[in-house]
Amino acid sequence: MKPLFGLTLLLFMSACTTTPVTQVVLVIDFEPEALSNASRVEVRVIGGAGRTLESPAPVFTRVLDLSAMMLPPPWVLGLAPVGDRLDRAFEATVVVRDASDAVIVKQSVISSYVRGRTLELQLGIQEACRGVSCPDEPTTCRAGSCLDPWVDPTTLPDYSAASTASALDERGDAG
C-alpha cells in the first residue's frame, strides 16, 4: 500500500501548490508476451547532467520477483530534477530476466524535464525486442530495432492519473 500512497501523496501535494511542479511520471507497461518465461524485472534510473548524462549517479534500483508481485503493470515512478535544475536528465532501464538470469528483453529511455509541467513518459516493454541486443551506446530496442533512446520532453503529454493503475514507488530525485 505504501507505493500507491507515495504517488497519490505526490500528486495531491502537486495539486495543492500554487507553483507548478516540474516532474516526469514514468509509466512502465509490458506487452504480455514480453513477460512470458520471465522470473524477475529490474528497473534502474540514473540521473546526470545534460542529454549525455555526464557524471551519472544512481537514483533508483528495484528488482521485482514476478512470482511475488502484488501490483500488476503498469507501474508508475515519479521523477523530479535535483534542485529543480532543468539541465538534468535521466535514463530509465528495464531488464526482464528468466529463471537462469538470462536477459529476455532490455529497453531504455532517456529524457529530461520541462519547467512547471508534470509530463507522462511511457516505457512500453515490447515482445518485438525479445532477444534483441543493442551493443552501440546509447541505443535501445524499440519495435525490434536499435534506436536512439532520447525522447524530447517537449513532445511529451501532461500526466493523467486516469491512464495508470499501479505505483511502483514514490517520487525520487532523478538527475
N, C-alpha and C positions, 0 to 999 in steps of 0.2 A: 504494500500500500504506500510506502514511503516514496518510491519513484514517481508514482502518479501524483501524489500530493506535492512533491517538489516542483513539477512542471505546472501544476494547477496554481500553486502559490506564485511562481514566477510570472505567469500570465496575469494573475489577479493583481499583483503588485504593479505590473506594467500598465494595466488599465487604470490604476488609481493615481498615477503620477501625471503631472502636467507636462513634464518633459518627455518627448517620445523616446522610447528605448531603442538602442542600437543593438541588434542581435540577429542571429540566424537560427532558425529551428530546423535541424536536420531530421528528415523523416526517412528511416531505413525500412524498406519493404523488400519482399522476396517473391519472385515467381515460384510457385510451389515446386516445380521440377528442380530448381536450383538448390533446394534443401533435401532432395532425395539422397539417401545414404549419408547424410550429414550427422555428425555427433556433437559438434560444437561450432560456435561462431565467435570470432574475435572482432571486437570493434576498437579501433585506435584512432585518436585525434591528436595531432601535433599542431603547434602554432609557431609562427615566426614572422619575420619582417618581410613584407612585400610578397609578390606573386611567387617568387622562388623560395620562399620560406627560409630566408637567411637566419642563421642561429636558431634552428628549430628546437623546441622544447616539448616534451610530452605533456599533454593536457588531460587526457582521459584514456584509460585502457580497461576493457572489460572482456572477460572470456565467459561465454554463456554456454552452459551444458544444455543442449536441446532436450535431453530426456527429462530434465528437471524444470524446464521453462514453464512459468506460470503466466507470463504475458506473451500472447501471440503477437507477431508483427501486424501492423507496422510499429516500429519502435521510434521514439522521439527523443531527441537530445538537443537542449538549448545551449547555444554557444554565444559568447559575447567577447568583444575585443578587450584585451588587458588595458586598463587605464583609458578606455573609450578611444583608443588610438585607431584611426582608420587605415593606417599604413600596415596594420597587422592582417595576416591571412591565416588560414588553417587548411589542413589536409585531413580528411576522414577516410579511413581504410577499413573495409570489411573483408574478412577472410573466413570462408566456410571450409571446415575440415571434416574428414571422415574419421572413423574409429582408429585407423592406423596413422593418423596425424597428417595424411596427405592433403594437399590443397585441392579442393573441388572447384571453388570459384574465389577470385580475388578481384575486388573493384575499389577504386578510389575516386575522390573528388577533391579539388582544390578551389577555394573561393575566398571571399572577403566580406566586408560589411558596407552598408550604406547608412550614413548618419541619420538617426531618427526613425529608422524603419525596422520592423520585425519581418524578416524575409523567410520564406519556406524554400528549402533545398531538398529535393527528392533524390535519394540514392537507391535506385531500384536494382537489386541483385538479380541478374538475368541468367536463365538457362543457357542462352547463346554464348555465355562466357565460361561455361564449364570446360575446364582443361585448357583454356587459353592463357598462355603466359606472355606477358608484355615485358621483355627484358630491357627495352630502351627507357631510360629515365628522362623526364617523367611522362609516362604513358599509362593508360589504364584501359581495361576492356569495356567496350560499350557495343552492344548488338553484335558481339563476336569479333570485333576488330579492335586493334590497339590505337587509341586516340589520346589527344591531349586531355588531361583531367580537369583543366581550368574551366570554371563556369563564372562568367562575368556577373557579379552580384546585381548590377543594374538591370539585368534581364530577368531576375527572379520575382515571382509574385509575392505579395504580402501573405503572411502566415494566416491560415484559417484553422482554428482548433477543430472544426467540424470535419476536416479531412483526415484526421488522425485518430487512432484508437488507443494505443498503449504508450506508456512513458518508460524509456529505458533508464533514465536517471535524471537528476535535477541539473540545473544550469551549471556550466563550467566556463571559466575564462579560457578562451581558445585563441591564443595568439596575441 
